[in-house]
């Protein structure tokens, strides 16, 4: 069969059969990416480029590493699926960590996708403000446990009003501002008043307090000392605001690079983990014991001058908004500049590497969430052989 020539109906049928085979479901929607379909069994270096490739051997290694680090402690793990947007990967995590706390998403759109993909416990790590989105939230809450972040009294009242009319219960976590310039409250009186308000409103449940330890600027925090400071601010603020002696599962924090430092904090009941264990370049700088399991495979287009190589991976592929991807496995070659469709690699004069048109180059994304949002599918490989195409089902669902 010539996979490149499949018509639209056969493409849809192929994915239906693929999802049925893997026991997965997905909200039906049209994907924007129009990949060249190649048969399972294709060698990874023969894939059409640019391609977002998930190496299952590296992912297996990372999951096992993470499992051994977490052990069987009291801190629950809630995988934040916005980083990769792929239900198949989220199911792998759930299978490996059967005692986990469900999943976390960033938007109601992502919540709807993963609710329809078999995940019963979902935390939206954002405020849900508008009436239309609250109605959508309540629709999910009919058959799922859902929680949202709250940091204003009016939002709590709005949630309660729609939840009462919809005959559902919405879980609420009060977001605490720990000084990173994100949302949340820092005044203990305001936190106490909001907690009492939620407790008194119909069809709302106060499920705890939460803080986001991910900075708005990547360079702002990476060290153990910074994580310890954020933990101290978070825990002290909550203790001053409310009585948490009798609360079980009350404190939840979102962190990626610093998750190991949080595991030892007895007060913390749940960690929302993003990039680990898929990994990207910024995460590998802090946790080098893992492997980059997701990379972009691109092809050399041209070498206009000896010190410059042009590849077919640009902004639309790598998402380099907060940091440039890193060339993997080639010494003396560095990614230096990206336009919409092209990437420029600088070749050091002492580099022994020689690249010619059609040679392949691996790029490790600097920030995985920005990169995966450029694609609709992971090309899943094991032992360098294509084994499947996994939809990034929540791509672009920012509302």
ABEGO torsion letter per residue (X at the ends): XBAAABBAAAAAAAAAAAAAAAGBBBBBBBBABBBBBBBBGBBAAABBOBBBBBBAAAAAAAAAAAAAAAEABABBBBBBAAAAGBAAAAAAAAAABAABAEBBBABAAAAAAAAAAGBABBBBBBBBABAAAAAAAAAAAAABBBBBBBABAAAAAAAAAAAAAAGBBBBBBBBBBAGAGBBEBABAAAAAAAAAAAAABBGBBBAEBBBBABBABAAABABAAAAAAAAAAAAAAAAAABBAAABBGABBBBBAAAAAAAAABAABABBBBBAOAAEBAAAAAABAABBBABBBBBBBABBABAABBBBABBAAAAGAAAEBBBBBGBBGBBBABBBAABBBBBBBAABABBBBBGBBBBBBBABAAAAAAABABBBBBBGGBBAEBBBBAABGBAX
